[in-house]
Every structure is written in structure tokens, then in C-alpha cells.
Amino acid sequence: MTRELLDQALVEEATKKSGLVWVKGPGGPVRALWHVWHEGAACLIGDGPGEQPLPGLADGAAAEVTVRSKDKGGRLVSWTAKVVELSPGSEQWDATVAELKGKRLNAPDGEAMPQRWARECRVVRLEPAGTTASLPDDNQAAPPLPTSATTRQPMPAGLPRLLMKKRKKQKKT
């Protein structure tokens, strides 16, 4: 087997099994995005109310995709992708949305979701373009991007006592 076929197989298998990929578009930040592997590409939905942001992922642009291990969370492979935005109502859009709809968790509108996506969101395919990139030597850790979705608050004063009571009960039995 040639190196290209091995790279292609690694990208496909790793991306299929991981429900989350790290994507960096030109000029955009690195984002963790949920996806579905469909017909040879990672497919994403976003840029609408209640959906994930897709900054820098414009039609025809290149993006860097990093795939993590589903069980350990470590980096498996990085690959370059060509961004292809699908047009609502096209045959490819319908097939991709059917796959995405099955994997979308906690959707507020259930069966009306595809109509909302057609009106308010973008469906994007990240098609592998070229070979895999070598993994960096450093860990590339970065602070989380600012968001209004944070819920971190100080720990309630009574929580340590409640936790200690449970541990004492477990030790007695």
C-alpha cells in the first residue's frame, strides 16, 4: 500500500470513531466541533441559533483538522481539509442533514430541525485534501475560548460536609 492510501485510511477511521474534532479555519480560532463522517468527509452544522460556531470555515477555504482518540482523548492524526459549503435543498445537503439529524443531541425543535437548519444554519463538509500532518512536539494547550455558556460558580458552603457524610456511610458498610 502507498503512503497516501494509509493516510486516507487513518484519517477516515480515526474521524469516524471520534465524535469531536478540533478545527482551525483561516483566521479563526481552534474549535472543538461535533461532526458526522459521511461520504468521505467530516460534516458539520453550525453558525445558527443554538448551534456550534464555524468561524473561518468559508466555502473553498482550507482548514486544519485534528482528531482525538475516543477512549483516551489523545491526539491521533492531523489533516488538511478543503471546506465545501452545501446548498440547502440539494441532494447532497439532504443526505448530509439526514445523517447529522440522527446524531444531534438535545435539539430544541425535533422534527422541524432540518427546516430550521435550511433557514438559519450552514452545513459544511471538510473533505480530506492531501496527506496527514506530522504531530507537533508540544502539547498545544490553550485556555478555553470565552463564552456565555460557562456555569462555573463557587462551591456551595455545605457541599464538603455532604460529601464527607457519604464517604463515612460507605466506610461503615
C-alpha positions in Angstrom: 0.0 0.0 0.0 1.2 3.5 -0.7 1.6 6.2 1.9 -1.4 8.2 0.5 -3.8 5.2 1.0 -2.5 4.6 4.5 -3.0 8.2 5.4 -6.5 8.2 3.9 -7.5 5.1 5.8 -6.1 6.6 9.1 -8.0 9.8 8.6 -11.2 8.1 7.8 -11.2 5.5 10.6 -10.0 8.0 13.3 -12.5 10.6 12.2 -15.4 8.2 12.0 -14.8 6.9 15.5 -14.3 10.3 17.1 -17.4 12.4 17.8 -15.4 15.5 18.2 -12.7 17.1 16.1 -10.5 20.2 16.6 -10.8 22.5 13.6 -8.9 25.7 12.7 -10.0 27.7 9.7 -8.0 30.5 8.2 -8.1 33.4 10.6 -10.4 31.6 13.0 -9.6 30.1 16.4 -9.2 26.4 17.0 -12.6 25.0 17.9 -13.8 21.6 19.2 -16.7 20.7 16.9 -19.0 17.7 16.7 -19.4 16.1 13.3 -20.6 13.1 11.4 -18.4 11.2 8.9 -20.5 10.9 5.7 -19.4 10.0 2.1 -15.7 10.6 2.7 -15.8 13.9 4.7 -16.4 15.2 8.2 -19.8 17.0 8.0 -20.7 19.9 10.4 -23.7 22.0 11.1 -23.4 25.5 12.7 -23.5 29.2 12.6 -27.1 29.4 13.6 -29.0 30.0 16.9 -28.3 27.2 19.3 -25.7 25.6 17.0 -21.9 25.5 17.1 -19.9 28.4 15.6 -17.9 27.7 12.4 -15.5 30.7 12.3 -13.3 30.9 9.3 -14.8 27.9 7.6 -15.7 29.6 4.3 -16.5 27.7 1.1 -13.3 26.8 -0.8 -11.0 27.6 2.2 -8.6 25.2 3.8 -8.8 24.0 7.4 -6.6 22.1 9.7 -8.4 19.2 11.4 -7.1 17.3 14.4 -8.7 14.1 15.5 -8.6 12.8 19.1 -8.9 9.2 20.4 -12.4 8.5 21.6 -11.2 6.4 24.5 -8.1 8.2 25.8 -8.7 11.7 24.3 -5.1 12.0 22.9 -4.3 13.4 19.5 -4.3 10.7 16.8 -3.9 12.5 13.5 -4.0 16.0 11.9 -5.0 16.5 8.3 -5.7 19.4 5.9 -9.3 19.7 4.7 -11.0 21.6 1.9 -14.2 23.3 3.1 -17.2 22.8 1.0 -20.5 24.5 2.0 -23.6 22.7 0.9 -26.6 24.4 -0.6 -29.9 23.9 1.2 -32.3 21.6 -0.7 -29.6 20.0 -2.8 -29.4 16.2 -2.9 -26.1 16.2 -1.1 -27.4 18.6 1.5 -30.5 16.4 2.2 -28.4 13.3 2.6 -25.9 15.0 4.9 -28.6 16.6 7.0 -30.3 13.2 7.5 -27.0 11.9 8.9 -26.5 15.0 11.1 -30.0 15.0 12.4 -29.6 11.4 13.7 -26.5 12.5 15.8 -27.7 15.9 17.0 -28.3 15.7 20.7 -30.7 17.9 22.7 -32.2 19.7 19.7 -34.9 22.1 20.8 -37.2 21.6 17.8 -37.0 17.8 17.0 -38.5 17.0 13.6 -38.5 20.7 12.5 -34.7 20.8 12.8 -33.9 20.4 9.1 -36.2 23.3 8.1 -34.5 25.5 10.7 -31.1 24.4 9.5 -32.0 25.3 5.9 -33.2 28.8 7.0 -30.6 29.7 9.7 -27.5 27.5 9.6 -24.7 26.3 7.4 -23.9 22.7 6.5 -20.2 22.2 5.8 -18.1 19.3 4.5 -14.5 19.0 5.5 -13.0 16.9 2.7 -9.5 15.5 3.2 -7.0 17.2 0.9 -3.6 15.7 0.8 -1.6 13.8 3.4 -1.6 13.9 7.1 0.5 16.5 9.0 3.2 15.4 11.4 2.1 15.8 15.1 3.7 18.7 16.9 6.2 18.2 19.7 4.5 20.4 22.3 1.0 19.8 23.7 -0.6 23.0 22.2 -2.7 23.5 25.4 -4.6 26.8 25.3 -7.1 28.4 27.6 -10.7 27.9 26.6 -12.3 30.5 24.4 -14.6 33.0 26.1 -18.3 32.0 26.1 -21.5 33.0 27.8 -22.2 29.3 28.4 -20.0 28.9 31.4 -21.6 27.9 34.6 -18.7 27.9 37.0 -19.6 29.3 40.3 -18.1 29.0 43.8 -18.7 25.7 45.5 -21.7 25.8 48.0 -20.5 26.0 51.6 -22.4 22.8 52.7 -21.1 20.6 49.8 -17.9 19.4 51.5 -19.9 18.3 54.6 -22.4 16.4 52.4 -19.6 14.7 50.5 -17.9 13.6 53.7 -21.1 12.2 55.1 -21.4 9.9 52.1 -17.9 8.7 52.5 -18.4 7.9 56.2 -21.5 5.9 55.4 -19.7 3.9 52.7 -16.9 3.1 55.1 -19.3 1.8 57.8 -20.9 -0.7 55.4 
